[in-house]
């Protein structure tokens, strides 16, 4: 009886909470935050637990009116282009932005509730497996290779859901929000992702849980235990220095094993705590939030695709092939920069075993890059392979270039832009440990560049950026040394390394034990699959690609420097002249910039691959126009187009010189002509020539002004081609040809002419009179100019 009464009392007490929560979608964002703050104060966390999942679903929903629109709420202080007439709306948006940001910040009211839930280890929330990335979802359903991160989150009672702590549950929703954004945003609500509330929250969480200014992760306001797998025992010797990620890293993706480095760290901690440094235990227990944050972001943002498809069904491959959005790539670049700042802020390791122990956050700084390495590589590899061949690839390219230049992100207040300074020991070590980001991805980009239209300014600029980065300082030499040591087998160097060679045990082929890049190639073998074969960046095949690229660059440069070579025709007529106002200067400037970018790119690649002789020879062979200034035929072999010839044809660099040598009245119908009018006017001209042919010939054969005047309206005799039989050609005499009236340009001219006269209130008779007068004046002026020109020539003779 008492139990039923308590249950009834709980339902009565919980009813007002549900009622107030159900009214939240009808309130504005500011009122929602205020109402939720009152709920968090008036009720304890056990009473708030049932509404927490619904609250997060509303916050991270994309549907109105329940969704909060974190990607649509903009920081107006960062956008100076807002209309000054909307100042009231702007101030209101700024106020809502600040209130919601404070509410969702790491020190806000929502996180205060999360930490209350976290203090109770029995509080768990269910997250659907269907919302996980496709590779992880398939692995969990198959049960063959469950990722280490999910080992303590699975439950046999609910196989379709994960059992997550409050902090994990929030971060899963937060990371999933970005990858679940609709592809098309409403125009009236669109805002730049850089200034959105979601981006500011990402920055707040990174600065709080991955501090780069020497600060520590702030302690939790309520005492409790960290999630399972992050705190193994009560003393520091039993606490894992890096948590789940450290175990996963040390085990190479398998079950956690005890490592020598972890034993050393444990010994250091026990020794230090014997000298009064017991505060490190509490500090280490705070770092699990840092690991959870980075793991969840990497899992949802970088793990949407898998490179290894051989053991997957076709439906699984299609479902896993997800092209990241531009907003996602922008935030991944922001994450990459922050990880570099965070990793570069680590203290140097002293050689002594019993030196002063580092804080657990220092261990995380040293292993943060290896933690994200494989999934970030798969992210870039898939993007380089599947991204459309347009200028939007610049986002993916700049993200890649940011990752392979960690030396630029040493101090957040001063980004290093010195490209010619020699690389430090730490930078060389980074290149060796991430060799595949430099070699494999570089070759993937070169294959894209061979298909790009390098005459386009943005494509030429991307090629210049890659050449500039790889041509800085001695980077190419460091890459060559690292690649040589990684692919040196028993004193022999090979240009192609297969997965079987990398993963074989007991084979006569063994990797050099001193190579820092050996483990990198083994990781590539695991990510790419057994069919992947490694190609050296400085090997024969890559140099062949570079030779082809330099040929293309030389040809494009020749075209850009000589616009007539690109098939551009001079502007004729008043409409062409009007349409070219303000455009020709811009086009000329873009062509000049593109040519400069390509010139610098060639110099960078000459430096990297020592291909000066090749580049100069290709410039002479492929970049020199013919003496007549006309285009030459594309490259062919055996009567068929070569890959270079197809590239030249597609990009308009060269073309076949096709000419028509027959009767001009019978030439094929052009794209700028109306075929019905062409046929009708040809029949009409033929009939007129049949009826009046003799009179036209007699009129044109006479001397004087009348004959010259008549010639202005008739088609002159054409030169017969010697390759044709003269008997197949009609009489070659002056004739009437009205085909010019079938041109769309002529039709537009006539329409504009009639519209102007109609606007000037001319009658139909007046329009006909003006038209005849214009035609008459055309003949008079043309005949006069012809007679004057002939007299000048005769006077000179």
Secondary structure, DSSP 8 states (H G I E B T S, - for coil): -HHHHHHHHHHHHHHHHHHHHHTGGGS-HHHHHHHHHHHHHHS-HHHHHHHHHHHHHHHT--STTT---TTT-B-GGG-TTS-GGGHHHHHHHHHHHHHHHHHHSTTSHHHHHHHHHHTSTT--EEEEGGGS-HHHHHHHHH-SS--GGGTTT--SS-TTEEEE-HHHHHHHHHHHHHHTS-SS--GGG---GGGBHHHHHHHHHHHHHS-SSS------SS-----TTS--SSSGGGS-SSHHHHHHHHTTTSS----HHHHHHHHHHHHHHTTT-THHHHHHHHTHHHHHHHHHHHHHHH-S--S--TTS-HHHHHHH-----HHHHHHHHHHHHHHHHHHHT-----S-TTS----HHHHHHHHHHHHHHHHHHHHHHHHHHHS-SSTTHHHHHHHHHHHT-GGG-SBTTB----SSS---HHHHHHHHHTHHHHHHHHHHHHHHHHHS-TTSHHHHHHHHHHHHHHTSTTHHHHHHHHHHHHTEETTEE-SEEEHHHHH-SS-S--B-TT-TTHHHHHHHHHHH-TT-EEE-TTSHHHHHHHHHHHHHHHHHHHHHH-GGGGT-----SHHHHHHTTTTHHHHHHHHHHHHHHHHHHHHHHHHHHT-HHHHHHHHHHHS---TTS------EETTEE-HHHHHHHHTTS--------S-GGGS---TTB-HHHHHHHHHHHHHHHHHHHHHHHHHHHS-SHHHHHHHTTSB------TTS-GGGS---S-B---GGGGBHHHHHHHHHHHHHHHHTT--HHHHHHHHHHHHHHHHHHHHHHHHHHHHHHHHH-
